Amino acid sequence: MSDPRVLAERFNRQIRDIVLMLRRASATQSITTQQMFVMGSLEGGSRRMSDLAAEHGVRLPTMTRQIGRLARDGLVTRGRDTEDARVVTAELTSVGRERLLRGREQRISFLAGRMATLDDAERASIEAALPALEKLFAGL
């Protein structure tokens, strides 16, 4: 059985490589990978800015700037919480939803192309690891 610390070190390097690969794959898009992640968080509906900041592990001013750029580009709208008017919310616009779907499709196509270079056993190994990864990231 693998030492959890050694496994975590190897896994950490792989996560870095995955993030960098996705950034390179998305480099031609008009929005950044981080903006895509934020927009993905809004896919289910309006969210409080403080919740978005916590989910993405950034401070509220950082998320406020990120949402400001997305709003400037017409991809999200800002609003107020119906129960507490002091609370700022963000929501995807129809243009933002379309841009998110296009960006996601580009990333998936890129990843599918990379996975096509693997043999059946290698793809099966990745597929077999997915339930463990889902458990590892559950609740984050």
Helices and strands as residue ranges (DSSP letters): H 4-25, H 33-41, E 47-48, H 49-56, H 60-72, E 76-80, E 88-92, H 94-116, H 120-137
